[in-house]
């Protein structure tokens, strides 16, 4: 952003500290209730009339461009006043019109319309926000509960600031593998991805910065653009994404709230699609850290096969319960025991107890699952360089009940759809190819490496995953998909969460995909249809 914007922010803070001293003293006196005319302190939730009075005072001062008046109507004037100063001076926002909507108790949603102006340029601004009215701690007065998001929903932290000026980095025109333009209007869930790509590669791919209203964050977090006043010249950034796969992923995640999906090309590691359907803009598909449930059994199965403990056709009985170091593990509700089951049957039905019993066999140790995850699948070493921020999994060495829980994707194991899509790709091909969104030739970064799996292990994993997709727990979701297919279901229980997280991974042809739907239930219920849609329409 322009230097002037920085100066205005600093100046606003200084004014709040110096010019606001008397004002701060007034608030202190008022909050303590000094003065002969002080009213008796009220308690309890603010009445509808008090909510209306407090918000009217707040909105009126805000619309007038009165920082002190708006701040005085909140319960934290010291933090609020600099934000309102910056709203007018650093951000250049004027002509503010606020339209309150029907209150929901003490919470009032509202729409804001304003004009952003900078050096002869201007654009309209419109957004939605909300506030809550509370009582002052010492006086009992109805006041707006201060949060930066009251002023703008993108202000998440007290150090965030609205600024207008020259963009900190040039914009980028991201294109898919076939040269088709990818933008957040057509592909909404790419918004956080494109923001990160701009921050990392904006200066590498040419282009000139434009003028914009943006949220400036503390530290190394990239600015969040809000309104463009003057277009710069964007740099062209090739990505590995497929517009067709991305469109399928965008549509698929809309079916379930708080869901994410990633699709990769197993033969290359190229990311074909990344989509999120969330209330926030967090890229959970790449950065989520959640227990993956029984999809983790792919890694555990590889450990057991390569360790010589069992084969796909070997015995793997599935009893009702299994005890590991005094802790009893059970199967998912409704799963019938099968004491004559082989490993493929227990895998395709996702039998927990069969896996718990098998990890007690030699040569499996507390370190075995971690070593397999790191050395064979490239997980948990914090060395993936995808092109944007990503999480490459966590499979810590564990003892006691956690060792058993880790083996079935609970305990201390943490994954994301990106990591589970990679696990699926490695199981399918035998080779670990680090997932990436941007070619390494663009910035000469090093890709992570791992040993991969023996051909015989791959053949057995594919046998078990094919059975899961065709006749096992994944058959319902994968129904209708032809060709070379495989899958694994998972449901992960989370503390204080009534419904499990739904996980599903699958492959078809040269596409592997993984999805999670938080509180989506069983893997085939929610995450399964997402993956199947991507495999059906995005290959």
C-alpha positions as a printed NumPy array, in Angstrom:
array([[  0.   ,   0.   ,   0.   ],
       [  1.074,   3.631,  -0.386],
       [  3.266,   5.16 ,   2.296],
       [  0.601,   7.729,   3.001],
       [ -1.75 ,   4.989,   4.167],
       [  0.819,   3.785,   6.676],
       [  1.349,   7.319,   7.905],
       [ -2.356,   7.843,   8.352],
       [ -2.68 ,   4.689,  10.433],
       [  0.209,   5.655,  12.691],
       [ -1.075,   9.208,  12.911],
       [ -4.513,   7.951,  13.86 ],
       [ -3.108,   5.882,  16.702],
       [ -1.036,   8.865,  17.915],
       [ -4.093,  11.092,  17.846],
       [ -5.992,   8.534,  19.88 ],
       [ -3.218,   8.468,  22.489],
       [ -2.667,  12.216,  22.723],
       [ -5.83 ,  13.938,  21.572],
       [ -8.016,  11.308,  23.22 ],
       [ -6.558,  11.655,  26.706],
       [ -9.342,  13.889,  27.976],
       [-11.92 ,  11.693,  26.263],
       [-10.442,   8.603,  27.91 ],
       [-10.687,  10.377,  31.246],
       [-14.343,  11.109,  30.583],
       [-15.064,   7.446,  29.904],
       [-13.307,   6.432,  33.112],
       [-15.336,   8.89 ,  35.151],
       [-18.543,   7.874,  33.402],
       [-17.936,   4.166,  33.799],
       [-17.229,   4.589,  37.495],
       [-20.498,   6.423,  37.833],
       [-19.126,   9.617,  39.408],
       [-21.323,  12.72 ,  39.472],
       [-24.462,  13.677,  41.303],
       [-26.739,  12.789,  38.372],
       [-25.522,   9.22 ,  37.947],
       [-28.404,   6.836,  37.363],
       [-28.694,   3.579,  39.292],
       [-26.751,   0.799,  37.587],
       [-28.951,  -1.511,  35.518],
       [-28.401,  -5.235,  35.063],
       [-29.709,  -8.057,  32.949],
       [-29.942,  -8.254,  29.161],
       [-30.497,  -4.907,  27.403],
       [-34.119,  -4.264,  26.512],
       [-35.258,  -3.831,  22.919],
       [-35.488,  -0.081,  23.507],
       [-31.934,   0.014,  24.894],
       [-30.616,  -1.981,  21.94 ],
       [-32.294,   0.477,  19.574],
       [-30.969,   3.529,  21.439],
       [-27.392,   2.213,  21.633],
       [-27.228,   1.248,  17.952],
       [-28.789,   4.525,  16.811],
       [-26.152,   6.5  ,  18.712],
       [-23.383,   4.301,  17.313],
       [-24.601,   4.401,  13.707],
       [-25.244,   8.144,  13.781],
       [-21.719,   8.924,  14.958],
       [-20.238,   6.503,  12.443],
       [-22.193,   8.016,   9.551],
       [-21.132,  11.525,  10.59 ],
       [-17.464,  10.519,  10.602],
       [-17.214,  11.178,  14.349],
       [-14.569,   8.736,  15.704],
       [-14.928,   9.834,  19.323],
       [-18.705,   9.62 ,  19.265],
       [-18.704,   6.175,  17.648],
       [-16.034,   4.91 ,  20.05 ],
       [-17.901,   6.317,  23.059],
       [-20.896,   4.174,  22.091],
       [-18.792,   0.992,  22.494],
       [-17.427,  -0.804,  25.529],
       [-13.793,  -0.358,  24.396],
       [-13.305,   3.221,  23.247],
       [ -9.498,   3.002,  23.388],
       [ -9.393,   0.316,  20.673],
       [-12.393,   1.52 ,  18.687],
       [-11.414,   5.157,  18.149],
       [ -8.216,   4.538,  16.086],
       [-10.148,   2.147,  13.852],
       [-12.739,   4.804,  13.048],
       [-10.008,   7.373,  12.438],
       [ -8.338,   4.957,  10.018],
       [-11.69 ,   4.215,   8.379],
       [-11.886,   7.795,   7.144],
       [ -8.222,   8.807,   6.836],
       [ -6.263,   5.679,   5.835],
       [ -9.061,   3.911,   4.009],
       [-10.668,   7.023,   2.528],
       [-14.214,   5.822,   3.268],
       [-16.864,   8.547,   3.344],
       [-20.561,   9.063,   2.553],
       [-21.394,   6.248,   4.94 ],
       [-24.974,   5.   ,   4.996],
       [-25.935,   2.264,   7.466],
       [-29.184,   0.354,   7.241],
       [-29.998,  -1.726,  10.327],
       [-32.058,  -4.889,   9.969],
       [-34.39 ,  -6.563,  12.437],
       [-32.645,  -7.217,  15.731],
       [-32.26 , -10.761,  16.985],
       [-32.314, -10.147,  20.695],
       [-29.309,  -7.942,  21.414],
       [-27.674,  -8.666,  18.027],
       [-28.321,  -6.253,  15.174],
       [-27.291,  -7.091,  11.586],
       [-26.85 ,  -4.183,   9.182],
       [-25.673,  -3.228,   5.74 ],
       [-23.097,  -0.526,   5.039],
       [-22.759,   1.544,   1.889],
       [-19.933,   4.023,   1.476],
       [-17.56 ,   5.538,  -1.064],
       [-13.833,   4.882,  -1.13 ],
       [-11.777,   7.744,  -2.577],
       [ -8.064,   8.053,  -3.321],
       [ -6.257,  10.674,  -5.433],
       [ -9.212,  11.449,  -7.652],
       [-10.39 ,   7.835,  -7.912],
       [-13.553,   6.6  ,  -6.234],
       [-15.651,   3.459,  -6.086],
       [-18.774,   2.411,  -4.159],
       [-18.364,   0.001,  -1.268],
       [-21.066,  -2.262,   0.148],
       [-20.92 ,  -4.994,   2.769],
       [-22.835,  -6.644,   5.618],
       [-21.893,  -6.842,   9.277],
       [-23.478,  -7.112,  12.72 ],
       [-23.02 ,  -5.998,  16.306],
       [-24.215,  -6.996,  19.757],
       [-25.308,  -4.647,  22.509],
       [-24.119,  -5.412,  26.043],
       [-24.128,  -3.586,  29.348],
       [-21.096,  -1.628,  30.488],
       [-19.366,  -3.555,  33.249],
       [-19.34 ,  -0.681,  35.743],
       [-22.261,   1.509,  34.673],
       [-24.718,  -0.959,  33.216],
       [-25.195,   1.349,  30.203],
       [-26.137,  -0.326,  26.89 ],
       [-23.015,  -0.244,  24.699],
       [-21.874,  -1.845,  21.452],
       [-19.666,  -4.839,  22.213],
       [-16.47 ,  -3.805,  20.428],
       [-14.867,  -6.046,  17.841],
       [-13.016,  -4.864,  14.705],
       [-15.474,  -6.897,  12.609],
       [-18.188,  -4.441,  13.675],
       [-16.591,  -1.937,  11.288],
       [-15.894,  -4.472,   8.528],
       [-16.321,  -8.293,   8.634],
       [-12.838,  -8.809,   7.153],
       [-11.228,  -7.123,  10.16 ],
       [-10.611, -10.257,  12.206],
       [ -7.815,  -9.118,  14.509],
       [ -7.232,  -5.953,  16.515],
       [ -4.092,  -5.297,  14.443],
       [ -5.94 ,  -5.495,  11.115],
       [ -6.461,  -2.164,   9.35 ],
       [ -8.362,  -0.851,   6.346],
       [ -6.066,   1.007,   3.945],
       [ -6.395,   2.423,   0.451],
       [ -3.511,   3.039,  -1.919],
       [ -1.09 ,   1.303,  -4.207],
       [ -1.354,  -2.475,  -3.83 ],
       [  1.486,  -4.148,  -1.946],
       [  1.9  ,  -6.71 ,  -4.749],
       [  0.682,  -6.839,  -8.349],
       [ -2.375,  -8.942,  -9.013],
       [ -1.962, -12.215, -10.871],
       [ -4.097, -13.75 , -13.569],
       [ -4.029, -17.4  , -12.59 ],
       [ -4.676, -19.778, -15.471],
       [ -5.345, -23.488, -15.464],
       [ -3.275, -26.165, -17.161],
       [ -4.946, -25.345, -20.496],
       [ -4.59 , -21.574, -20.221],
       [ -8.153, -20.871, -19.041],
       [ -8.459, -17.985, -16.592],
       [ -9.338, -18.876, -13.001],
       [-11.08 , -16.142, -11.007],
       [-12.921, -16.089,  -7.707],
       [-16.204, -14.969,  -9.283],
       [-16.504, -18.15 , -11.304],
       [-14.717, -20.314,  -8.738],
       [-15.579, -18.747,  -5.334],
       [-13.671, -21.169,  -3.139],
       [-10.445, -20.272,  -4.949],
       [-10.507, -16.806,  -3.329],
       [ -8.048, -17.645,  -0.492],
       [ -5.902, -19.675,  -2.898],
       [ -5.633, -16.822,  -5.401],
       [ -4.827, -14.372,  -2.586],
       [ -1.919, -16.567,  -1.484],
       [ -0.727, -17.081,  -5.053],
       [ -0.738, -13.325,  -5.531],
       [  1.29 , -12.803,  -2.375],
       [  3.891, -15.449,  -3.259],
       [  4.171, -14.984,  -7.023],
       [  2.852, -11.497,  -7.773],
       [  6.318, -10.02 ,  -8.149],
       [  7.737, -13.08 ,  -9.944],
       [  5.363, -13.139, -12.898],
       [  5.539,  -9.471, -13.843],
       [  2.68 ,  -7.034, -13.778],
       [  2.2  ,  -3.678, -12.091],
       [  0.204,  -3.022,  -8.911],
       [ -3.112,  -1.22 ,  -9.044],
       [ -4.891,   0.942,  -6.46 ],
       [ -7.186,  -0.795,  -3.998],
       [ -8.97 ,  -0.798,  -0.7  ],
       [ -7.637,  -3.72 ,   1.308],
       [ -7.277,  -5.155,   4.784],
       [ -3.675,  -4.981,   5.937],
       [ -2.777,  -7.733,   8.395],
       [  0.062,  -7.895,  10.884],
       [  3.197,  -9.924,  10.186],
       [  3.707, -11.766,   6.901],
       [  0.024, -12.359,   6.199],
       [ -0.822, -10.994,   2.732],
       [ -3.247,  -8.102,   2.33 ],
       [ -6.871,  -8.996,   1.639],
       [ -8.071,  -6.929,  -1.355],
       [-11.627,  -5.577,  -1.044],
       [-12.263,  -3.016,  -3.795],
       [-10.172,  -2.117,  -6.85 ],
       [-10.078,   1.583,  -7.749],
       [ -7.585,   1.268, -10.591],
       [ -6.54 ,  -1.9  , -12.333],
       [ -2.863,  -2.665, -12.52 ],
       [ -1.346,  -4.974, -15.075],
       [ -1.695,  -8.523, -13.746],
       [  1.07 , -11.035, -14.181],
       [  0.112, -14.347, -15.775],
       [  0.573, -17.322, -13.45 ],
       [  0.255, -20.878, -14.823],
       [ -1.142, -23.397, -12.306],
       [ -1.685, -27.15 , -12.374],
       [ -5.433, -26.747, -11.81 ],
       [ -7.995, -28.026, -14.283],
       [-10.942, -25.683, -14.851],
       [-13.181, -28.69 , -15.466],
       [-12.117, -30.458, -12.265],
       [-12.336, -27.208, -10.314],
       [-15.89 , -26.58 , -11.528],
       [-16.887, -30.105, -10.469],
       [-15.262, -29.642,  -7.053],
       [-16.921, -26.253,  -6.495],
       [-20.333, -27.739,  -7.241],
       [-19.729, -30.878,  -5.172],
       [-18.808, -29.134,  -1.909],
       [-21.927, -26.952,  -2.06 ],
       [-23.927, -30.04 ,  -1.096],
       [-22.547, -30.079,   2.451],
       [-21.535, -27.263,   4.837],
       [-17.974, -27.129,   6.179],
       [-16.692, -29.456,   3.483],
       [-13.453, -29.518,   1.49 ],
       [-12.015, -31.557,  -1.367],
       [ -8.702, -31.9  ,  -3.23 ],
       [ -8.019, -33.788,  -6.456],
       [ -4.516, -34.653,  -7.664],
       [ -2.991, -36.398, -10.668],
       [ -1.201, -39.472,  -9.235],
       [  1.214, -39.737, -12.172],
       [  2.641, -36.244, -11.533],
       [  1.462, -34.919,  -8.153],
       [ -0.24 , -31.977,  -9.869],
       [ -3.217, -30.561,  -7.985],
       [ -6.23 , -30.544, -10.298],
       [ -8.817, -29.013,  -7.957],
       [ -9.12 , -27.509,  -4.481],
       [-12.481, -26.427,  -3.111],
       [-13.955, -25.437,   0.229],
       [-17.497, -24.705,   1.354],
       [-17.075, -22.898,   4.643],
       [-18.422, -19.962,   6.617],
       [-14.903, -18.47 ,   6.611],
       [-12.198, -18.276,   3.929],
       [ -9.803, -20.726,   5.554],
       [ -8.309, -23.104,   2.995],
       [ -9.095, -26.223,   4.99 ],
       [ -8.51 , -28.381,   1.914],
       [ -4.785, -27.562,   2.125],
       [ -4.338, -26.44 ,   5.718],
       [ -6.933, -28.344,   7.743],
       [ -5.687, -30.465,  10.628],
       [ -8.249, -33.128,  11.454],
       [ -8.292, -36.783,  12.444],
       [ -8.85 , -38.676,   9.154],
       [-10.711, -41.645,  10.598],
       [-10.52 , -44.934,   8.75 ],
       [ -9.043, -43.425,   5.581],
       [ -5.798, -43.681,   7.586],
       [ -6.133, -47.473,   7.326],
       [ -4.52 , -47.19 ,   3.881],
       [ -1.249, -46.185,   5.571],
       [ -1.721, -48.746,   8.352],
       [ -2.446, -51.484,   5.811],
       [  0.742, -50.605,   3.913],
       [  2.693, -50.836,   7.185],
       [  1.234, -54.268,   7.968],
       [  1.763, -55.658,   4.445],
       [  5.334, -54.385,   4.084],
       [  6.115, -55.632,   7.595],
       [  5.011, -59.134,   6.658],
       [  2.224, -59.164,   9.247],
       [ -0.616, -59.903,   6.821],
       [ -1.525, -60.069,   3.145],
       [ -4.665, -58.924,   1.386],
       [ -5.914, -62.536,   1.356],
       [ -4.579, -63.399,   4.82 ],
       [ -6.644, -63.918,   7.951],
       [ -7.876, -60.736,   9.679],
       [-10.82 , -61.671,  11.939],
       [-13.302, -58.926,  12.79 ],
       [-14.707, -59.419,  16.315],
       [-17.131, -57.069,  18.088],
       [-14.414, -55.608,  20.309],
       [-10.637, -55.572,  20.648],
       [ -8.656, -54.674,  23.777],
       [ -5.392, -52.771,  23.487],
       [ -3.472, -52.139,  26.699],
       [ -6.661, -52.081,  28.815],
       [ -8.649, -49.905,  26.375],
       [-11.549, -51.46 ,  24.498],
       [-12.09 , -50.527,  20.856],
       [-15.354, -51.108,  18.992],
       [-16.535, -51.055,  15.402],
       [-18.886, -48.551,  13.855],
       [-22.502, -49.081,  14.863],
       [-24.212, -51.775,  12.808],
       [-21.068, -53.556,  11.573],
       [-21.546, -57.298,  12.04 ],
       [-18.57 , -59.329,  13.311],
       [-16.858, -61.794,  10.991],
       [-14.351, -64.051,  12.711],
       [-13.528, -65.738,   9.389],
       [-12.713, -62.507,   7.544],
       [ -9.596, -62.017,   5.451],
       [ -7.761, -58.678,   5.35 ],
       [ -9.54 , -57.471,   2.214],
       [-12.926, -58.108,   3.816],
       [-11.999, -56.308,   7.036],
       [-10.528, -53.408,   5.033],
       [-13.497, -53.002,   2.704],
       [-15.921, -53.096,   5.65 ],
       [-13.632, -50.789,   7.68 ],
       [-13.376, -53.093,  10.68 ],
       [-11.531, -51.317,  13.498],
       [-11.04 , -54.394,  15.669],
       [ -9.233, -56.321,  12.929],
       [ -6.653, -53.536,  12.65 ],
       [ -6.262, -53.216,  16.431],
       [ -5.458, -56.916,  16.696],
       [ -2.995, -56.85 ,  13.778],
       [ -0.859, -53.968,  15.109],
       [ -0.024, -56.141,  18.117],
       [  1.96 , -58.488,  15.877],
       [  5.731, -58.412,  15.403],
       [  7.608, -56.57 ,  13.981],
       [  5.188, -53.638,  14.55 ],
       [  6.397, -51.156,  17.183],
       [  5.359, -47.758,  18.501],
       [  7.415, -46.145,  15.724],
       [  6.23 , -48.272,  12.792],
       [  3.241, -46.197,  11.67 ],
       [  5.241, -42.973,  11.889],
       [  8.122, -44.432,   9.864],
       [  5.739, -45.728,   7.188],
       [  3.937, -42.386,   6.975],
       [  7.175, -40.421,   6.672],
       [  9.378, -42.744,   4.633],
       [  6.812, -44.293,   2.289],
       [  4.097, -41.631,   1.965],
       [  6.121, -38.431,   2.559],
       [  3.879, -37.332,   5.439],
       [  4.574, -35.367,   8.591],
       [  8.01 , -33.911,   7.802],
       [  6.943, -30.309,   7.186],
       [  8.753, -30.166,   3.851],
       [  6.029, -29.955,   1.202],
       [  6.353, -26.941,  -1.07 ],
       [  3.054, -26.842,  -2.902],
       [  3.215, -23.193,  -3.974],
       [  0.97 , -21.913,  -1.178],
       [  0.617, -22.628,   2.542],
       [ -0.18 , -26.285,   3.195],
       [ -0.087, -28.928,   5.927],
       [  1.614, -32.23 ,   5.168],
       [  0.129, -34.249,   8.014],
       [  1.096, -35.341,  11.498],
       [  1.65 , -38.969,  12.555],
       [  3.56 , -38.807,  15.845],
       [  5.2  , -41.767,  17.54 ],
       [  2.681, -42.799,  20.203],
       [  2.463, -45.271,  23.041],
       [ -0.42 , -46.752,  24.992],
       [ -3.972, -46.37 ,  23.666],
       [ -2.886, -43.623,  21.232],
       [ -0.813, -46.142,  19.258],
       [ -3.937, -48.177,  18.559],
       [ -6.105, -45.115,  17.952],
       [ -3.555, -43.722,  15.473],
       [ -3.793, -46.901,  13.416],
       [ -7.493, -46.281,  12.74 ],
       [ -7.104, -42.53 ,  12.12 ],
       [ -8.   , -41.243,  15.565],
       [ -5.695, -40.515,  18.488],
       [ -3.033, -37.975,  17.584],
       [ -3.036, -38.364,  13.788],
       [ -3.931, -35.202,  11.87 ],
       [ -4.529, -34.901,   8.124],
       [ -6.073, -32.655,   5.48 ],
       [ -7.858, -33.506,   2.223],
       [ -4.585, -32.632,   0.45 ],
       [ -2.568, -35.18 ,   2.419],
       [ -5.209, -37.891,   2.051],
       [ -5.443, -37.284,  -1.699],
       [ -1.661, -37.762,  -1.792],
       [ -1.911, -40.958,   0.301],
       [ -4.446, -42.29 ,  -2.204],
       [ -2.185, -41.385,  -5.127],
       [  0.818, -43.095,  -3.521],
       [ -1.196, -46.233,  -2.761],
       [ -2.43 , -46.265,  -6.353],
       [  0.938, -45.818,  -8.084],
       [  3.511, -46.844,  -5.475],
       [  5.41 , -43.58 ,  -5.974],
       [  5.203, -40.507,  -3.754],
       [  4.991, -37.409,  -5.888],
       [  4.685, -34.287,  -3.775],
       [  1.412, -32.48 ,  -4.551],
       [  1.919, -29.045,  -6.044],
       [ -0.222, -26.213,  -7.376],
       [  2.56 , -24.347,  -9.187],
       [  5.449, -25.889, -11.113],
       [  8.737, -25.864,  -9.211],
       [ 10.456, -24.361, -12.264],
       [  8.807, -21.032, -11.439],
       [ 10.827, -20.514,  -8.27 ],
       [ 13.296, -23.436,  -8.152],
       [ 11.905, -24.764,  -4.887],
       [ 12.74 , -28.342,  -3.883],
       [  9.98 , -30.941,  -3.759],
       [  9.762, -33.414,  -0.887],
       [ 10.835, -36.989,  -1.583],
       [  9.895, -40.373,  -0.141],
       [ 10.673, -44.04 ,  -0.894],
       [  7.191, -45.048,  -1.992],
       [  5.821, -48.594,  -1.84 ],
       [  6.882, -51.985,  -3.18 ],
       [  4.955, -53.143,  -6.292],
       [  3.468, -56.114,  -4.397],
       [  2.186, -53.782,  -1.664],
       [  0.574, -51.549,  -4.289],
       [ -1.138, -54.52 ,  -5.924],
       [ -2.628, -55.58 ,  -2.581],
       [ -3.731, -52.063,  -1.625],
       [ -5.416, -51.634,  -4.995],
       [ -7.163, -54.978,  -4.556],
       [ -8.567, -53.873,  -1.194],
       [ -9.493, -50.367,  -2.34 ],
       [-11.198, -51.742,  -5.457],
       [-13.245, -54.068,  -3.249],
       [-14.202, -51.124,  -1.048],
       [-15.39 , -49.159,  -4.08 ],
       [-17.318, -52.002,  -5.698],
       [-18.818, -54.079,  -2.872],
       [-17.613, -52.527,   0.385],
       [-18.418, -49.446,   2.447],
       [-17.689, -47.105,  -0.475],
       [-19.889, -48.863,  -3.031],
       [-22.903, -46.626,  -2.537],
       [-20.968, -43.435,  -3.221],
       [-18.956, -44.896,  -6.114],
       [-21.917, -46.519,  -7.84 ],
       [-22.013, -45.762, -11.554],
       [-18.29 , -45.01 , -11.894],
       [-16.641, -47.207, -14.481],
       [-13.037, -48.1  , -15.133],
       [-10.209, -48.61 , -12.662],
       [-11.637, -47.376,  -9.358],
       [-10.804, -47.639,  -5.67 ],
       [-11.93 , -46.038,  -2.412],
       [-11.746, -45.946,   1.37 ],
       [-14.315, -44.555,   3.789],
       [-13.748, -42.935,   7.151],
       [-15.601, -41.308,  10.   ],
       [-13.702, -39.498,  12.737],
       [-15.148, -38.853,  16.162],
       [-14.347, -35.469,  17.666],
       [-14.672, -34.475,  21.33 ],
       [-17.792, -32.423,  22.13 ],
       [-19.146, -33.087,  18.626],
       [-22.363, -35.086,  18.389],
       [-21.807, -36.234,  14.794],
       [-18.569, -37.613,  13.379],
       [-16.612, -35.962,  10.585],
       [-17.156, -37.695,   7.255],
       [-14.045, -38.672,   5.226],
       [-13.713, -40.384,   1.859],
       [-10.893, -41.008,  -0.604],
       [-11.104, -42.488,  -4.074],
       [ -9.38 , -42.825,  -7.41 ],
       [-10.406, -43.301, -11.   ],
       [ -8.059, -43.314, -13.947],
       [ -5.325, -40.761, -13.296],
       [ -7.262, -38.796, -10.671],
       [ -7.174, -39.289,  -6.884],
       [ -9.411, -37.24 ,  -4.593],
       [-10.088, -36.839,  -0.886],
       [-12.836, -34.974,   0.928],
       [-14.002, -34.188,   4.438],
       [-17.396, -32.91 ,   5.562],
       [-17.269, -31.811,   9.165],
       [-20.112, -33.348,  11.178],
       [-21.147, -35.146,   8.004],
       [-21.492, -38.593,   9.597],
       [-20.21 , -41.73 ,   7.928],
       [-17.756, -41.483,   5.068],
       [-20.186, -42.666,   2.434],
       [-22.898, -40.25 ,   3.603],
       [-21.332, -36.873,   2.813],
       [-17.672, -36.934,   1.806],
       [-18.272, -39.936,  -0.48 ],
       [-20.666, -38.162,  -2.865],
       [-18.258, -35.194,  -3.057],
       [-15.342, -37.386,  -4.133],
       [-17.506, -39.372,  -6.536],
       [-18.743, -36.181,  -8.218],
       [-15.184, -34.952,  -8.715],
       [-14.071, -38.316, -10.123],
       [-17.133, -38.491, -12.363],
       [-16.954, -34.974, -13.781],
       [-13.43 , -33.766, -13.236],
       [-11.242, -36.366, -14.876]])
